[in-house]
């Protein structure tokens, strides 16, 4: 015996699809407006701030100790002459709030702008 879809079932399915479409539209509009920047800091001073665009292709050398590569809307610490290589192993940064830190050379690479994954900071 086949059960037929009732009018109430169609209303519920339609409402779920409408909410999903509205949520997708809101997220798409936010993503378009978000502009990401890569910031390179050395000894607590901002060395460079670069807007990450689709066509970004740049390499930043820091005294021969660190190499930062910006490609498209991503950034990564490509090379570091420190022993532990934690900053290199951090990998590619793609979202606001992500950071790669080289403590021995006092270099910080971070992505700013857009929406970070941090909800709140309480002091």
Secondary structure, 3 states (H helix, E strand, C coil): CCCCCCHHHHHHHHHHHHHHHHHHHHHHHHHHHCCEEEEEEECCEEEEEEEECCCCEEEEEECCCEEEEEECCEEEEEEECCCCCHHHHCCCECCECCEEEECCCCEEEEEEECCECCCCCCC
